[in-house]
């Protein structure tokens, strides 16, 4: 999986244990990101809806959640990957913008990304309806998700996922695409190589849309997991390179980081990235979800305090809270230096407290809380 700020990789065993303890059969991961949690739930045997407003997230969800590995000719997909790996590189948007104007990838890898991405588009073009939906990151009235069904072209999603993960393995960043390293990261000079993603059996659903608009339109589920953005930094700009690589629309760009120019468009903004609107947006999502058990992730350096979160969730029924000690993102240390490398600040707090607020039917909350407290995790329970 690609590097991702706020990833709940270390909490996936805990979240999956909660779902099993609640005897959940259906789930929604409403801010799915890289689909780590959704994958854990699918591996636990649940039918999962993975939703997000990012185009790259939709592709990851189509590959890992909506695709049933038993219905795909993996040998044929591997053959296509081998053919893509054998392509010669050529100069295109990635090499020009993300390698020379910016330095996200070494030019040798950037040229290969251009060749591979163009080849995928030629052999597996985007469906017209998918492209129309991707043009609006936060549609005002997204369609209600239909029951799980096979993806129209799962191979396209699988190949794009393979390319995203291959590019992530050779990037030259600290995990965010707001900036890049002054010197090439050691991994950046390694040759880019696509691999067959580790697909899972079973069907789920990938949904593109804004959480506030989607939540009331989602079908009833047993288990809902929420991991909303914590501050003003938007994933649309944090990972604009992935957005462009999936859309393949050669956007105009601005600044040293060569961000997509539509990042300045209010249509791509989220209520979850504004201090004034985030609490009401989260409250609306919590209230409108039709789920027997809701698990909400947050932490102690965000805009909403624990008491407020508990109050939001209390209308759903019983509430319990699990706390975990966690190391902060590496940028908390790197960010004290300016572009020339000079130290311009001091290191602040290096750890925070992660919260998991459980709410819903009392017996499910109690069972899930016990399982969560006992589940193996890389974080330290408090």
Secondary structure, DSSP 8 states (H G I E B T S, - for coil): ----TT--GGGHHHHHHHHHHTT--EEEETT-TT-HHHHHHHHTT-EEEEEES-HHHHHHHIIIII--GGGS-HHHHHHHHHHHHT------HIIIIIIIIS-SS-HHHHHHHHHHHHHHHHHS---HHHHHHHT-TT-TT-----S----TTHHHHHHHHHHHHHHHHT--SSS-SS---SS--GGGGS----------SS--EEEES-HHHHHTTS--EEEEEE----SS--HHHHTHHHHHHHH-----EETTTTEEGGGGSGGG--GGGSHHHHHHHHHHHHHH--EEEEEEEEETTSSS-HHHHHHHHHTTSEEEEEEEEEE--THHHHTTB-TTS-B-S-----EEEEEEEEEESHHHHHHHHHHHHHS--SSEE-
